[in-house]
Amino acid sequence: MRQIKHLIKYLMHISEKENSIH
């Protein structure tokens, strides 16, 4: 189930990047 945690972390990182761009 570690993959899910990694996925969430990855998604959060992407969302942060998008937020910074907006």
N, CA, C and O atoms as a Tripos MOL2 file, in Angstrom:
@<TRIPOS>MOLECULE
protein
   88    87    22     0     0
PROTEIN
NO_CHARGES

@<TRIPOS>ATOM
      1 N           0.8420   -1.2100    0.0000 N.3       1 MET1
      2 CA          0.0000    0.0000    0.0000 C.3       1 MET1
      3 C           0.8730    1.2550    0.0000 C.2       1 MET1
      4 O           0.3640    2.3740    0.0720 O.2       1 MET1
      5 N           2.1760    1.0630   -0.0800 N.am      2 ARG2
      6 CA          3.0460    2.2490   -0.0960 C.3       2 ARG2
      7 C           2.8320    3.0460   -1.3770 C.2       2 ARG2
      8 O           2.9500    4.2710   -1.3790 O.2       2 ARG2
      9 N           2.5160    2.3470   -2.4660 N.am      3 GLN3
     10 CA          2.3380    3.0480   -3.7420 C.3       3 GLN3
     11 C           1.2860    4.1410   -3.6080 C.2       3 GLN3
     12 O           1.4410    5.2290   -4.1620 O.2       3 GLN3
     13 N           0.2260    3.8540   -2.8810 N.am      4 ILE4
     14 CA         -0.8440    4.8640   -2.7350 C.3       4 ILE4
     15 C          -0.2810    6.1140   -2.0680 C.2       4 ILE4
     16 O          -0.5400    7.2340   -2.5080 O.2       4 ILE4
     17 N           0.4890    5.9140   -1.0070 N.am      5 LYS5
     18 CA          1.0670    7.0820   -0.3070 C.3       5 LYS5
     19 C           1.9430    7.8670   -1.2670 C.2       5 LYS5
     20 O           1.9040    9.0970   -1.2990 O.2       5 LYS5
     21 N           2.7330    7.1440   -2.0470 N.am      6 HIS6
     22 CA          3.6090    7.8340   -3.0160 C.3       6 HIS6
     23 C           2.7620    8.6110   -4.0130 C.2       6 HIS6
     24 O           3.0830    9.7430   -4.3740 O.2       6 HIS6
     25 N           1.6920    7.9930   -4.4450 N.am      7 LEU7
     26 CA          0.8200    8.6510   -5.4180 C.3       7 LEU7
     27 C           0.2500    9.9410   -4.8300 C.2       7 LEU7
     28 O           0.2480   10.9860   -5.4810 O.2       7 LEU7
     29 N          -0.2230    9.8530   -3.6120 N.am      8 ILE8
     30 CA         -0.7960   11.0470   -2.9700 C.3       8 ILE8
     31 C           0.2600   12.1360   -2.8670 C.2       8 ILE8
     32 O           0.0000   13.3010   -3.1690 O.2       8 ILE8
     33 N           1.4500   11.7460   -2.4400 N.am      9 LYS9
     34 CA          2.5360   12.7330   -2.3270 C.3       9 LYS9
     35 C           2.7950   13.3620   -3.6920 C.2       9 LYS9
     36 O           2.9600   14.5760   -3.8030 O.2       9 LYS9
     37 N           2.8280   12.5360   -4.7210 N.am     10 TYR10
     38 CA          3.0870   13.0390   -6.0770 C.3      10 TYR10
     39 C           1.9880   14.0140   -6.5040 C.2      10 TYR10
     40 O           2.2610   15.0940   -7.0270 O.2      10 TYR10
     41 N           0.7490   13.6090   -6.2680 N.am     11 LEU11
     42 CA         -0.3680   14.4840   -6.6480 C.3      11 LEU11
     43 C          -0.2980   15.8020   -5.8830 C.2      11 LEU11
     44 O          -0.5040   16.8720   -6.4570 O.2      11 LEU11
     45 N          -0.0110   15.7190   -4.6070 N.am     12 MET12
     46 CA          0.0730   16.9400   -3.7950 C.3      12 MET12
     47 C           1.1610   17.8490   -4.3480 C.2      12 MET12
     48 O           0.9890   19.0660   -4.4190 O.2      12 MET12
     49 N           2.2670   17.2600   -4.7340 N.am     13 HIS13
     50 CA          3.3730   18.0550   -5.2780 C.3      13 HIS13
     51 C           2.9260   18.7620   -6.5600 C.2      13 HIS13
     52 O           3.2180   19.9410   -6.7620 O.2      13 HIS13
     53 N           2.2330   18.0480   -7.4010 N.am     14 ILE14
     54 CA          1.7590   18.6420   -8.6620 C.3      14 ILE14
     55 C           0.7750   19.7780   -8.3520 C.2      14 ILE14
     56 O           0.8700   20.8600   -8.9320 O.2      14 ILE14
     57 N          -0.1540   19.5320   -7.4490 N.am     15 SER15
     58 CA         -1.1420   20.5670   -7.1010 C.3      15 SER15
     59 C          -0.4250   21.8040   -6.5770 C.2      15 SER15
     60 O          -0.8150   22.9300   -6.8880 O.2      15 SER15
     61 N           0.6180   21.5990   -5.7860 N.am     16 GLU16
     62 CA          1.3630   22.7530   -5.2580 C.3      16 GLU16
     63 C           1.9730   23.5420   -6.4080 C.2      16 GLU16
     64 O           1.9290   24.7730   -6.4240 O.2      16 GLU16
     65 N           2.5320   22.8330   -7.3510 N.am     17 LYS17
     66 CA          3.1450   23.5110   -8.5060 C.3      17 LYS17
     67 C           2.0760   24.3040   -9.2550 C.2      17 LYS17
     68 O           2.2950   25.4650   -9.6020 O.2      17 LYS17
     69 N           0.9390   23.6950   -9.5020 N.am     18 GLU18
     70 CA         -0.1280   24.3950  -10.2270 C.3      18 GLU18
     71 C          -0.5740   25.6290   -9.4440 C.2      18 GLU18
     72 O          -0.8250   26.6880  -10.0200 O.2      18 GLU18
     73 N          -0.6660   25.4780   -8.1420 N.am     19 ASN19
     74 CA         -1.1050   26.6180   -7.3140 C.3      19 ASN19
     75 C          -0.1070   27.7610   -7.4440 C.2      19 ASN19
     76 O          -0.4950   28.9260   -7.5430 O.2      19 ASN19
     77 N           1.1490   27.4310   -7.4440 N.am     20 SER20
     78 CA          2.1780   28.4760   -7.5300 C.3      20 SER20
     79 C           2.0760   29.1810   -8.9010 C.2      20 SER20
     80 O           2.3090   30.3850   -9.0110 O.2      20 SER20
     81 N           1.7290   28.4110   -9.9230 N.am     21 ILE21
     82 CA          1.6280   29.0060  -11.2690 C.3      21 ILE21
     83 C           0.4230   29.9390  -11.3270 C.2      21 ILE21
     84 O           0.4980   31.0230  -11.9060 O.2      21 ILE21
     85 N          -0.6740   29.5220  -10.7340 N.am     22 HIS22
     86 CA         -1.8900   30.3420  -10.8040 C.3      22 HIS22
     87 C          -1.7250   31.5770   -9.9930 C.2      22 HIS22
     88 O          -2.6390   32.3980   -9.9240 O.2      22 HIS22
@<TRIPOS>BOND
     1     1     2 1
     2     2     3 1
     3     3     4 2
     4     3     5 am
     5     5     6 1
     6     6     7 1
     7     7     8 2
     8     7     9 am
     9     9    10 1
    10    10    11 1
    11    11    12 2
    12    11    13 am
    13    13    14 1
    14    14    15 1
    15    15    16 2
    16    15    17 am
    17    17    18 1
    18    18    19 1
    19    19    20 2
    20    19    21 am
    21    21    22 1
    22    22    23 1
    23    23    24 2
    24    23    25 am
    25    25    26 1
    26    26    27 1
    27    27    28 2
    28    27    29 am
    29    29    30 1
    30    30    31 1
    31    31    32 2
    32    31    33 am
    33    33    34 1
    34    34    35 1
    35    35    36 2
    36    35    37 am
    37    37    38 1
    38    38    39 1
    39    39    40 2
    40    39    41 am
    41    41    42 1
    42    42    43 1
    43    43    44 2
    44    43    45 am
    45    45    46 1
    46    46    47 1
    47    47    48 2
    48    47    49 am
    49    49    50 1
    50    50    51 1
    51    51    52 2
    52    51    53 am
    53    53    54 1
    54    54    55 1
    55    55    56 2
    56    55    57 am
    57    57    58 1
    58    58    59 1
    59    59    60 2
    60    59    61 am
    61    61    62 1
    62    62    63 1
    63    63    64 2
    64    63    65 am
    65    65    66 1
    66    66    67 1
    67    67    68 2
    68    67    69 am
    69    69    70 1
    70    70    71 1
    71    71    72 2
    72    71    73 am
    73    73    74 1
    74    74    75 1
    75    75    76 2
    76    75    77 am
    77    77    78 1
    78    78    79 1
    79    79    80 2
    80    79    81 am
    81    81    82 1
    82    82    83 1
    83    83    84 2
    84    83    85 am
    85    85    86 1
    86    86    87 1
    87    87    88 2
@<TRIPOS>SUBSTRUCTURE
     1 MET1         2 RESIDUE 1 A MET
     2 ARG2         6 RESIDUE 1 A ARG
     3 GLN3        10 RESIDUE 1 A GLN
     4 ILE4        14 RESIDUE 1 A ILE
     5 LYS5        18 RESIDUE 1 A LYS
     6 HIS6        22 RESIDUE 1 A HIS
     7 LEU7        26 RESIDUE 1 A LEU
     8 ILE8        30 RESIDUE 1 A ILE
     9 LYS9        34 RESIDUE 1 A LYS
    10 TYR10       38 RESIDUE 1 A TYR
    11 LEU11       42 RESIDUE 1 A LEU
    12 MET12       46 RESIDUE 1 A MET
    13 HIS13       50 RESIDUE 1 A HIS
    14 ILE14       54 RESIDUE 1 A ILE
    15 SER15       58 RESIDUE 1 A SER
    16 GLU16       62 RESIDUE 1 A GLU
    17 LYS17       66 RESIDUE 1 A LYS
    18 GLU18       70 RESIDUE 1 A GLU
    19 ASN19       74 RESIDUE 1 A ASN
    20 SER20       78 RESIDUE 1 A SER
    21 ILE21       82 RESIDUE 1 A ILE
    22 HIS22       86 RESIDUE 1 A HIS
